Amino acid sequence: MEPKPPWRFRGEPLALEWVADGWHLRFVQPYRATKVYRCPGCQQEIFPRTLHVVVWPEGEPSQRRHWHKACWERRDRVRTPTR
């Protein structure tokens, strides 16, 4: 059996989704982005009509968060300040 491709179309509305390493990542196309969200990576707003990603841990859809694509991609390289 061939391995599943990492990206596939899923969900409602149909969107490009990736499932790996315990995470679901779904692209939100600009024409589908109709609300303002707060990105947990930079604490800035994601405005309507902006391409971004929705990410949640596998099996925890209530933990969905909307991220700027660039913030999600660099999340492991940015250190959180400690006190």
N, C-alpha and C positions, 0 to 999 in steps of 0.2 A: 504494500500500500504506500502511495506517495504521501510525503508529509504535507500538512496543510500550509498554505502560504500564510505568512505573518499578517498580511493585510487582507481584509475581505469586507464585503458590503453586508451590513447587518442592521437590525433594529427598525424602529418606526419613529421618525421617518428614516428611510434607508440612508445609511452614511458609511463612510470608510472607517473601519474599526480594526484595531490591532490588539491582540491578547497575547501577552507573554510576561514572564517573570512575575506573575501574580498581579498584573495590572491590566486594566482595560483602558484603551486610549481611543477616543473618537473625534474625528475632525468635524468641526461645525463650520459649514460654508457660510460666507458672508450673507448670502440671500436668506439663510435660515436663522441668522443671529439677530434676534429682535429685541433683546433685553440688555440691560447693563449688568455686568458681573464684576466682582472684585477678584483679581488674580492673587492667589496666595504666595506666588513667587516674588512679586514686586510690590504688592499691596496697592497697585494702581487699577483704575477701572478698565474694563474691556467694553468698549462701546459697541452699540448695535452696528451691524454690517461689517464686522471685523472677523476675519478668519481666526479661529482659536481652537483649542482642544478641550475636551471634557475627559477627566481622568478619575478612575476609582479603583480601589483594591478589589481583586477578584472576590466575588461573593458578598460585596458590601456596596450595593448601588446607592444606598443612602449617604455614602461618603463621597459622592460625586463632587468634583470641584472643577471650575472653569479656569483654565490657564492660558496666558499668551503662549503661543507655540515656542518662541525663543526662551521664555522663562522655564518651561517644562524641559526643554533640551539642555539647559545649563543648570538644572536644579542640583545636581551632584557636585558641581564645581564651585558653587557658592556656599560659603560657610555662614552659618547662622551665628550672630554675635552671642557670646556667652557672658554671663555676669557673675 
